[in-house]
Amino acid sequence: MTVKTLIEKNDNDMREEIQARFDAALEDGKDELDVYSEMLETGIDIKMVRKYLGDDAADHMKDFCKEHGLI
């Protein structure tokens, strides 16, 4: 697996990048564990999700990641 590191260019780009990952996962029926694992590997953490997508998305990610040993 190739790991890409994201560089925060601006808020709109990061918001779009994170939202696109969630949208693609839903569209492709991707496993939630895989989605969050890949996000964490590329540097998209709970703090970033909270900043760009809000508390609900971040709280869900945090709970899921804790329950599944990702954090």
PDB file of N, CA, C and O in Angstrom:
ATOM      1  N   MET A   1       0.847  -1.180   0.000  1.00  0.00           N
ATOM      2  CA  MET A   1       0.000   0.000   0.000  1.00  0.00           C
ATOM      3  C   MET A   1       0.890   1.239   0.000  1.00  0.00           C
ATOM      4  O   MET A   1       1.859   1.320   0.754  1.00  0.00           O
ATOM      5  N   THR A   2       0.559   2.177  -0.831  1.00  0.00           N
ATOM      6  CA  THR A   2       1.288   3.436  -0.888  1.00  0.00           C
ATOM      7  C   THR A   2       0.663   4.404   0.101  1.00  0.00           C
ATOM      8  O   THR A   2      -0.555   4.582   0.119  1.00  0.00           O
ATOM      9  N   VAL A   3       1.481   5.019   0.908  1.00  0.00           N
ATOM     10  CA  VAL A   3       0.993   5.982   1.888  1.00  0.00           C
ATOM     11  C   VAL A   3       1.307   7.376   1.381  1.00  0.00           C
ATOM     12  O   VAL A   3       2.454   7.704   1.079  1.00  0.00           O
ATOM     13  N   LYS A   4       0.263   8.189   1.295  1.00  0.00           N
ATOM     14  CA  LYS A   4       0.431   9.575   0.876  1.00  0.00           C
ATOM     15  C   LYS A   4       0.300  10.466   2.094  1.00  0.00           C
ATOM     16  O   LYS A   4      -0.548  10.231   2.955  1.00  0.00           O
ATOM     17  N   THR A   5       1.117  11.465   2.167  1.00  0.00           N
ATOM     18  CA  THR A   5       1.030  12.437   3.243  1.00  0.00           C
ATOM     19  C   THR A   5       0.374  13.690   2.690  1.00  0.00           C
ATOM     20  O   THR A   5       0.767  14.193   1.637  1.00  0.00           O
ATOM     21  N   LEU A   6      -0.605  14.183   3.386  1.00  0.00           N
ATOM     22  CA  LEU A   6      -1.323  15.375   2.945  1.00  0.00           C
ATOM     23  C   LEU A   6      -0.684  16.620   3.523  1.00  0.00           C
ATOM     24  O   LEU A   6      -0.275  16.650   4.684  1.00  0.00           O
ATOM     25  N   ILE A   7      -0.606  17.625   2.710  1.00  0.00           N
ATOM     26  CA  ILE A   7      -0.118  18.920   3.149  1.00  0.00           C
ATOM     27  C   ILE A   7      -1.313  19.859   3.123  1.00  0.00           C
ATOM     28  O   ILE A   7      -1.988  19.993   2.103  1.00  0.00           O
ATOM     29  N   GLU A   8      -1.566  20.502   4.245  1.00  0.00           N
ATOM     30  CA  GLU A   8      -2.701  21.413   4.316  1.00  0.00           C
ATOM     31  C   GLU A   8      -2.403  22.666   3.503  1.00  0.00           C
ATOM     32  O   GLU A   8      -1.609  23.515   3.909  1.00  0.00           O
ATOM     33  N   LYS A   9      -3.059  22.766   2.341  1.00  0.00           N
ATOM     34  CA  LYS A   9      -2.862  23.942   1.497  1.00  0.00           C
ATOM     35  C   LYS A   9      -3.790  25.059   1.950  1.00  0.00           C
ATOM     36  O   LYS A   9      -3.347  26.175   2.221  1.00  0.00           O
ATOM     37  N   ASN A  10      -5.067  24.755   2.031  1.00  0.00           N
ATOM     38  CA  ASN A  10      -6.008  25.717   2.571  1.00  0.00           C
ATOM     39  C   ASN A  10      -7.227  24.967   3.089  1.00  0.00           C
ATOM     40  O   ASN A  10      -7.408  23.783   2.803  1.00  0.00           O
ATOM     41  N   ASP A  11      -8.045  25.652   3.837  1.00  0.00           N
ATOM     42  CA  ASP A  11      -9.186  25.012   4.483  1.00  0.00           C
ATOM     43  C   ASP A  11     -10.152  24.379   3.492  1.00  0.00           C
ATOM     44  O   ASP A  11     -10.634  23.271   3.725  1.00  0.00           O
ATOM     45  N   ASN A  12     -10.442  25.065   2.391  1.00  0.00           N
ATOM     46  CA  ASN A  12     -11.388  24.521   1.422  1.00  0.00           C
ATOM     47  C   ASN A  12     -10.875  23.237   0.795  1.00  0.00           C
ATOM     48  O   ASN A  12     -11.640  22.289   0.617  1.00  0.00           O
ATOM     49  N   ASP A  13      -9.592  23.190   0.457  1.00  0.00           N
ATOM     50  CA  ASP A  13      -9.017  21.980  -0.132  1.00  0.00           C
ATOM     51  C   ASP A  13      -9.097  20.806   0.835  1.00  0.00           C
ATOM     52  O   ASP A  13      -9.453  19.698   0.433  1.00  0.00           O
ATOM     53  N   MET A  14      -8.775  21.030   2.082  1.00  0.00           N
ATOM     54  CA  MET A  14      -8.803  19.949   3.065  1.00  0.00           C
ATOM     55  C   MET A  14     -10.229  19.487   3.333  1.00  0.00           C
ATOM     56  O   MET A  14     -10.479  18.287   3.444  1.00  0.00           O
ATOM     57  N   ARG A  15     -11.153  20.414   3.436  1.00  0.00           N
ATOM     58  CA  ARG A  15     -12.561  20.058   3.648  1.00  0.00           C
ATOM     59  C   ARG A  15     -13.036  19.182   2.491  1.00  0.00           C
ATOM     60  O   ARG A  15     -13.687  18.160   2.705  1.00  0.00           O
ATOM     61  N   GLU A  16     -12.707  19.588   1.268  1.00  0.00           N
ATOM     62  CA  GLU A  16     -13.111  18.827   0.086  1.00  0.00           C
ATOM     63  C   GLU A  16     -12.444  17.459   0.050  1.00  0.00           C
ATOM     64  O   GLU A  16     -13.089  16.471  -0.300  1.00  0.00           O
ATOM     65  N   GLU A  17     -11.170  17.383   0.405  1.00  0.00           N
ATOM     66  CA  GLU A  17     -10.434  16.115   0.413  1.00  0.00           C
ATOM     67  C   GLU A  17     -11.056  15.124   1.394  1.00  0.00           C
ATOM     68  O   GLU A  17     -11.282  13.963   1.053  1.00  0.00           O
ATOM     69  N   ILE A  18     -11.328  15.578   2.592  1.00  0.00           N
ATOM     70  CA  ILE A  18     -11.892  14.688   3.610  1.00  0.00           C
ATOM     71  C   ILE A  18     -13.307  14.273   3.229  1.00  0.00           C
ATOM     72  O   ILE A  18     -13.660  13.099   3.340  1.00  0.00           O
ATOM     73  N   GLN A  19     -14.111  15.220   2.786  1.00  0.00           N
ATOM     74  CA  GLN A  19     -15.488  14.896   2.391  1.00  0.00           C
ATOM     75  C   GLN A  19     -15.499  13.936   1.211  1.00  0.00           C
ATOM     76  O   GLN A  19     -16.336  13.035   1.153  1.00  0.00           O
ATOM     77  N   ALA A  20     -14.583  14.118   0.273  1.00  0.00           N
ATOM     78  CA  ALA A  20     -14.499  13.224  -0.889  1.00  0.00           C
ATOM     79  C   ALA A  20     -14.186  11.797  -0.455  1.00  0.00           C
ATOM     80  O   ALA A  20     -14.701  10.844  -1.041  1.00  0.00           O
ATOM     81  N   ARG A  21     -13.355  11.643   0.554  1.00  0.00           N
ATOM     82  CA  ARG A  21     -13.039  10.299   1.062  1.00  0.00           C
ATOM     83  C   ARG A  21     -14.283   9.635   1.647  1.00  0.00           C
ATOM     84  O   ARG A  21     -14.534   8.456   1.399  1.00  0.00           O
ATOM     85  N   PHE A  22     -15.057  10.386   2.418  1.00  0.00           N
ATOM     86  CA  PHE A  22     -16.289   9.833   2.980  1.00  0.00           C
ATOM     87  C   PHE A  22     -17.294   9.511   1.877  1.00  0.00           C
ATOM     88  O   PHE A  22     -17.924   8.453   1.898  1.00  0.00           O
ATOM     89  N   ASP A  23     -17.444  10.412   0.924  1.00  0.00           N
ATOM     90  CA  ASP A  23     -18.391  10.198  -0.175  1.00  0.00           C
ATOM     91  C   ASP A  23     -18.023   8.966  -0.996  1.00  0.00           C
ATOM     92  O   ASP A  23     -18.887   8.154  -1.324  1.00  0.00           O
ATOM     93  N   ALA A  24     -16.745   8.830  -1.324  1.00  0.00           N
ATOM     94  CA  ALA A  24     -16.281   7.685  -2.112  1.00  0.00           C
ATOM     95  C   ALA A  24     -16.493   6.385  -1.340  1.00  0.00           C
ATOM     96  O   ALA A  24     -16.869   5.367  -1.922  1.00  0.00           O
ATOM     97  N   ALA A  25     -16.253   6.419  -0.044  1.00  0.00           N
ATOM     98  CA  ALA A  25     -16.434   5.223   0.779  1.00  0.00           C
ATOM     99  C   ALA A  25     -17.893   4.781   0.781  1.00  0.00           C
ATOM    100  O   ALA A  25     -18.191   3.591   0.677  1.00  0.00           O
ATOM    101  N   LEU A  26     -18.795   5.745   0.900  1.00  0.00           N
ATOM    102  CA  LEU A  26     -20.220   5.420   0.875  1.00  0.00           C
ATOM    103  C   LEU A  26     -20.630   4.874  -0.485  1.00  0.00           C
ATOM    104  O   LEU A  26     -21.349   3.880  -0.574  1.00  0.00           O
ATOM    105  N   GLU A  27     -20.172   5.524  -1.529  1.00  0.00           N
ATOM    106  CA  GLU A  27     -20.517   5.128  -2.896  1.00  0.00           C
ATOM    107  C   GLU A  27     -20.001   3.727  -3.219  1.00  0.00           C
ATOM    108  O   GLU A  27     -20.686   2.941  -3.873  1.00  0.00           O
ATOM    109  N   ASP A  28     -18.798   3.423  -2.759  1.00  0.00           N
ATOM    110  CA  ASP A  28     -18.161   2.135  -3.057  1.00  0.00           C
ATOM    111  C   ASP A  28     -18.513   1.048  -2.044  1.00  0.00           C
ATOM    112  O   ASP A  28     -18.129  -0.108  -2.219  1.00  0.00           O
ATOM    113  N   GLY A  29     -19.234   1.407  -0.995  1.00  0.00           N
ATOM    114  CA  GLY A  29     -19.574   0.441   0.043  1.00  0.00           C
ATOM    115  C   GLY A  29     -18.356  -0.038   0.815  1.00  0.00           C
ATOM    116  O   GLY A  29     -18.298  -1.182   1.265  1.00  0.00           O
ATOM    117  N   LYS A  30     -17.394   0.849   0.961  1.00  0.00           N
ATOM    118  CA  LYS A  30     -16.137   0.508   1.628  1.00  0.00           C
ATOM    119  C   LYS A  30     -16.354   0.327   3.127  1.00  0.00           C
ATOM    120  O   LYS A  30     -17.167   1.020   3.738  1.00  0.00           O
ATOM    121  N   ASP A  31     -15.621  -0.607   3.706  1.00  0.00           N
ATOM    122  CA  ASP A  31     -15.692  -0.884   5.131  1.00  0.00           C
ATOM    123  C   ASP A  31     -15.196   0.321   5.932  1.00  0.00           C
ATOM    124  O   ASP A  31     -14.171   0.919   5.605  1.00  0.00           O
ATOM    125  N   GLU A  32     -15.932   0.662   6.973  1.00  0.00           N
ATOM    126  CA  GLU A  32     -15.600   1.827   7.798  1.00  0.00           C
ATOM    127  C   GLU A  32     -14.213   1.702   8.427  1.00  0.00           C
ATOM    128  O   GLU A  32     -13.496   2.695   8.551  1.00  0.00           O
ATOM    129  N   LEU A  33     -13.839   0.503   8.817  1.00  0.00           N
ATOM    130  CA  LEU A  33     -12.516   0.275   9.395  1.00  0.00           C
ATOM    131  C   LEU A  33     -11.421   0.625   8.387  1.00  0.00           C
ATOM    132  O   LEU A  33     -10.418   1.242   8.746  1.00  0.00           O
ATOM    133  N   ASP A  34     -11.612   0.236   7.137  1.00  0.00           N
ATOM    134  CA  ASP A  34     -10.637   0.551   6.090  1.00  0.00           C
ATOM    135  C   ASP A  34     -10.556   2.054   5.839  1.00  0.00           C
ATOM    136  O   ASP A  34      -9.469   2.604   5.660  1.00  0.00           O
ATOM    137  N   VAL A  35     -11.701   2.705   5.827  1.00  0.00           N
ATOM    138  CA  VAL A  35     -11.742   4.151   5.576  1.00  0.00           C
ATOM    139  C   VAL A  35     -10.951   4.899   6.641  1.00  0.00           C
ATOM    140  O   VAL A  35     -10.090   5.718   6.319  1.00  0.00           O
ATOM    141  N   TYR A  36     -11.242   4.621   7.899  1.00  0.00           N
ATOM    142  CA  TYR A  36     -10.554   5.330   8.973  1.00  0.00           C
ATOM    143  C   TYR A  36      -9.081   4.954   9.051  1.00  0.00           C
ATOM    144  O   TYR A  36      -8.242   5.804   9.346  1.00  0.00           O
ATOM    145  N   SER A  37      -8.760   3.707   8.793  1.00  0.00           N
ATOM    146  CA  SER A  37      -7.350   3.286   8.792  1.00  0.00           C
ATOM    147  C   SER A  37      -6.564   4.061   7.747  1.00  0.00           C
ATOM    148  O   SER A  37      -5.480   4.573   8.027  1.00  0.00           O
ATOM    149  N   GLU A  38      -7.114   4.144   6.544  1.00  0.00           N
ATOM    150  CA  GLU A  38      -6.438   4.867   5.462  1.00  0.00           C
ATOM    151  C   GLU A  38      -6.326   6.352   5.771  1.00  0.00           C
ATOM    152  O   GLU A  38      -5.301   6.974   5.492  1.00  0.00           O
ATOM    153  N   MET A  39      -7.374   6.915   6.345  1.00  0.00           N
ATOM    154  CA  MET A  39      -7.323   8.332   6.697  1.00  0.00           C
ATOM    155  C   MET A  39      -6.209   8.588   7.705  1.00  0.00           C
ATOM    156  O   MET A  39      -5.424   9.521   7.540  1.00  0.00           O
ATOM    157  N   LEU A  40      -6.139   7.773   8.738  1.00  0.00           N
ATOM    158  CA  LEU A  40      -5.104   7.951   9.759  1.00  0.00           C
ATOM    159  C   LEU A  40      -3.710   7.762   9.167  1.00  0.00           C
ATOM    160  O   LEU A  40      -2.781   8.483   9.529  1.00  0.00           O
ATOM    161  N   GLU A  41      -3.559   6.802   8.264  1.00  0.00           N
ATOM    162  CA  GLU A  41      -2.262   6.560   7.627  1.00  0.00           C
ATOM    163  C   GLU A  41      -1.799   7.751   6.794  1.00  0.00           C
ATOM    164  O   GLU A  41      -0.599   7.995   6.668  1.00  0.00           O
ATOM    165  N   THR A  42      -2.743   8.490   6.228  1.00  0.00           N
ATOM    166  CA  THR A  42      -2.378   9.638   5.399  1.00  0.00           C
ATOM    167  C   THR A  42      -2.315  10.938   6.186  1.00  0.00           C
ATOM    168  O   THR A  42      -2.067  12.003   5.619  1.00  0.00           O
ATOM    169  N   GLY A  43      -2.541  10.850   7.504  1.00  0.00           N
ATOM    170  CA  GLY A  43      -2.421  12.044   8.330  1.00  0.00           C
ATOM    171  C   GLY A  43      -3.720  12.763   8.617  1.00  0.00           C
ATOM    172  O   GLY A  43      -3.717  13.829   9.234  1.00  0.00           O
ATOM    173  N   ILE A  44      -4.834  12.194   8.178  1.00  0.00           N
ATOM    174  CA  ILE A  44      -6.128  12.798   8.487  1.00  0.00           C
ATOM    175  C   ILE A  44      -6.586  12.201   9.811  1.00  0.00           C
ATOM    176  O   ILE A  44      -7.042  11.059   9.870  1.00  0.00           O
ATOM    177  N   ASP A  45      -6.456  12.991  10.868  1.00  0.00           N
ATOM    178  CA  ASP A  45      -6.803  12.500  12.196  1.00  0.00           C
ATOM    179  C   ASP A  45      -8.110  13.128  12.680  1.00  0.00           C
ATOM    180  O   ASP A  45      -8.751  13.896  11.962  1.00  0.00           O
ATOM    181  N   ILE A  46      -8.482  12.792  13.890  1.00  0.00           N
ATOM    182  CA  ILE A  46      -9.741  13.272  14.456  1.00  0.00           C
ATOM    183  C   ILE A  46      -9.752  14.790  14.563  1.00  0.00           C
ATOM    184  O   ILE A  46     -10.776  15.426  14.310  1.00  0.00           O
ATOM    185  N   LYS A  47      -8.635  15.363  14.930  1.00  0.00           N
ATOM    186  CA  LYS A  47      -8.540  16.822  15.043  1.00  0.00           C
ATOM    187  C   LYS A  47      -8.852  17.493  13.705  1.00  0.00           C
ATOM    188  O   LYS A  47      -9.559  18.499  13.660  1.00  0.00           O
ATOM    189  N   MET A  48      -8.327  16.934  12.626  1.00  0.00           N
ATOM    190  CA  MET A  48      -8.587  17.504  11.301  1.00  0.00           C
ATOM    191  C   MET A  48     -10.043  17.324  10.896  1.00  0.00           C
ATOM    192  O   MET A  48     -10.652  18.238  10.340  1.00  0.00           O
ATOM    193  N   VAL A  49     -10.602  16.150  11.174  1.00  0.00           N
ATOM    194  CA  VAL A  49     -12.007  15.907  10.842  1.00  0.00           C
ATOM    195  C   VAL A  49     -12.885  16.883  11.617  1.00  0.00           C
ATOM    196  O   VAL A  49     -13.843  17.425  11.067  1.00  0.00           O
ATOM    197  N   ARG A  50     -12.567  17.109  12.880  1.00  0.00           N
ATOM    198  CA  ARG A  50     -13.334  18.064  13.688  1.00  0.00           C
ATOM    199  C   ARG A  50     -13.245  19.472  13.087  1.00  0.00           C
ATOM    200  O   ARG A  50     -14.252  20.174  12.992  1.00  0.00           O
ATOM    201  N   LYS A  51     -12.056  19.874  12.689  1.00  0.00           N
ATOM    202  CA  LYS A  51     -11.843  21.211  12.133  1.00  0.00           C
ATOM    203  C   LYS A  51     -12.610  21.413  10.825  1.00  0.00           C
ATOM    204  O   LYS A  51     -13.213  22.464  10.605  1.00  0.00           O
ATOM    205  N   TYR A  52     -12.580  20.399   9.965  1.00  0.00           N
ATOM    206  CA  TYR A  52     -13.129  20.581   8.624  1.00  0.00           C
ATOM    207  C   TYR A  52     -14.543  20.059   8.429  1.00  0.00           C
ATOM    208  O   TYR A  52     -15.254  20.545   7.550  1.00  0.00           O
ATOM    209  N   LEU A  53     -14.977  19.075   9.230  1.00  0.00           N
ATOM    210  CA  LEU A  53     -16.315  18.513   9.045  1.00  0.00           C
ATOM    211  C   LEU A  53     -17.207  18.633  10.269  1.00  0.00           C
ATOM    212  O   LEU A  53     -18.401  18.346  10.193  1.00  0.00           O
ATOM    213  N   GLY A  54     -16.645  19.051  11.394  1.00  0.00           N
ATOM    214  CA  GLY A  54     -17.469  19.296  12.567  1.00  0.00           C
ATOM    215  C   GLY A  54     -17.420  18.199  13.613  1.00  0.00           C
ATOM    216  O   GLY A  54     -16.801  17.150  13.433  1.00  0.00           O
ATOM    217  N   ASP A  55     -18.104  18.488  14.721  1.00  0.00           N
ATOM    218  CA  ASP A  55     -18.058  17.621  15.892  1.00  0.00           C
ATOM    219  C   ASP A  55     -18.697  16.254  15.673  1.00  0.00           C
ATOM    220  O   ASP A  55     -18.167  15.246  16.140  1.00  0.00           O
ATOM    221  N   ASP A  56     -19.822  16.203  14.974  1.00  0.00           N
ATOM    222  CA  ASP A  56     -20.506  14.919  14.807  1.00  0.00           C
ATOM    223  C   ASP A  56     -19.624  13.907  14.087  1.00  0.00           C
ATOM    224  O   ASP A  56     -19.480  12.772  14.540  1.00  0.00           O
ATOM    225  N   ALA A  57     -19.037  14.313  12.971  1.00  0.00           N
ATOM    226  CA  ALA A  57     -18.170  13.411  12.204  1.00  0.00           C
ATOM    227  C   ALA A  57     -16.940  13.023  13.019  1.00  0.00           C
ATOM    228  O   ALA A  57     -16.522  11.865  13.006  1.00  0.00           O
ATOM    229  N   ALA A  58     -16.364  13.987  13.724  1.00  0.00           N
ATOM    230  CA  ALA A  58     -15.159  13.719  14.518  1.00  0.00           C
ATOM    231  C   ALA A  58     -15.457  12.810  15.706  1.00  0.00           C
ATOM    232  O   ALA A  58     -14.679  11.904  16.008  1.00  0.00           O
ATOM    233  N   ASP A  59     -16.575  13.049  16.377  1.00  0.00           N
ATOM    234  CA  ASP A  59     -16.930  12.212  17.525  1.00  0.00           C
ATOM    235  C   ASP A  59     -17.187  10.774  17.092  1.00  0.00           C
ATOM    236  O   ASP A  59     -16.795   9.831  17.780  1.00  0.00           O
ATOM    237  N   HIS A  60     -17.847  10.611  15.950  1.00  0.00           N
ATOM    238  CA  HIS A  60     -18.093   9.261  15.438  1.00  0.00           C
ATOM    239  C   HIS A  60     -16.771   8.574  15.097  1.00  0.00           C
ATOM    240  O   HIS A  60     -16.560   7.412  15.446  1.00  0.00           O
ATOM    241  N   MET A  61     -15.889   9.294  14.419  1.00  0.00           N
ATOM    242  CA  MET A  61     -14.586   8.729  14.069  1.00  0.00           C
ATOM    243  C   MET A  61     -13.825   8.335  15.334  1.00  0.00           C
ATOM    244  O   MET A  61     -13.242   7.253  15.399  1.00  0.00           O
ATOM    245  N   LYS A  62     -13.830   9.205  16.326  1.00  0.00           N
ATOM    246  CA  LYS A  62     -13.113   8.942  17.579  1.00  0.00           C
ATOM    247  C   LYS A  62     -13.643   7.684  18.262  1.00  0.00           C
ATOM    248  O   LYS A  62     -12.867   6.817  18.665  1.00  0.00           O
ATOM    249  N   ASP A  63     -14.958   7.589  18.390  1.00  0.00           N
ATOM    250  CA  ASP A  63     -15.559   6.422  19.039  1.00  0.00           C
ATOM    251  C   ASP A  63     -15.239   5.145  18.270  1.00  0.00           C
ATOM    252  O   ASP A  63     -14.859   4.136  18.863  1.00  0.00           O
ATOM    253  N   PHE A  64     -15.394   5.192  16.953  1.00  0.00           N
ATOM    254  CA  PHE A  64     -15.137   4.014  16.128  1.00  0.00           C
ATOM    255  C   PHE A  64     -13.679   3.589  16.231  1.00  0.00           C
ATOM    256  O   PHE A  64     -13.379   2.410  16.419  1.00  0.00           O
ATOM    257  N   CYS A  65     -12.784   4.545  16.107  1.00  0.00           N
ATOM    258  CA  CYS A  65     -11.351   4.233  16.144  1.00  0.00           C
ATOM    259  C   CYS A  65     -10.932   3.663  17.496  1.00  0.00           C
ATOM    260  O   CYS A  65     -10.107   2.751  17.553  1.00  0.00           O
ATOM    261  N   LYS A  66     -11.488   4.188  18.576  1.00  0.00           N
ATOM    262  CA  LYS A  66     -11.183   3.649  19.909  1.00  0.00           C
ATOM    263  C   LYS A  66     -11.698   2.219  20.045  1.00  0.00           C
ATOM    264  O   LYS A  66     -10.994   1.345  20.550  1.00  0.00           O
ATOM    265  N   GLU A  67     -12.934   1.986  19.592  1.00  0.00           N
ATOM    266  CA  GLU A  67     -13.541   0.661  19.697  1.00  0.00           C
ATOM    267  C   GLU A  67     -12.779  -0.390  18.895  1.00  0.00           C
ATOM    268  O   GLU A  67     -12.782  -1.570  19.245  1.00  0.00           O
ATOM    269  N   HIS A  68     -12.129   0.044  17.818  1.00  0.00           N
ATOM    270  CA  HIS A  68     -11.447  -0.899  16.927  1.00  0.00           C
ATOM    271  C   HIS A  68      -9.924  -0.845  17.036  1.00  0.00           C
ATOM    272  O   HIS A  68      -9.214  -1.408  16.202  1.00  0.00           O
ATOM    273  N   GLY A  69      -9.430  -0.166  18.070  1.00  0.00           N
ATOM    274  CA  GLY A  69      -8.000  -0.168  18.352  1.00  0.00           C
ATOM    275  C   GLY A  69      -7.133   0.631  17.392  1.00  0.00           C
ATOM    276  O   GLY A  69      -5.927   0.398  17.306  1.00  0.00           O
ATOM    277  N   LEU A  70      -7.731   1.563  16.677  1.00  0.00           N
ATOM    278  CA  LEU A  70      -6.948   2.393  15.758  1.00  0.00           C
ATOM    279  C   LEU A  70      -6.246   3.529  16.481  1.00  0.00           C
ATOM    280  O   LEU A  70      -5.226   4.039  16.018  1.00  0.00           O
ATOM    281  N   ILE A  71      -6.799   3.918  17.614  1.00  0.00           N
ATOM    282  CA  ILE A  71      -6.176   4.964  18.435  1.00  0.00           C
ATOM    283  C   ILE A  71      -6.174   4.515  19.885  1.00  0.00           C
ATOM    284  O   ILE A  71      -5.696   5.241  20.756  1.00  0.00           O
TER     285      ILE A  71
END
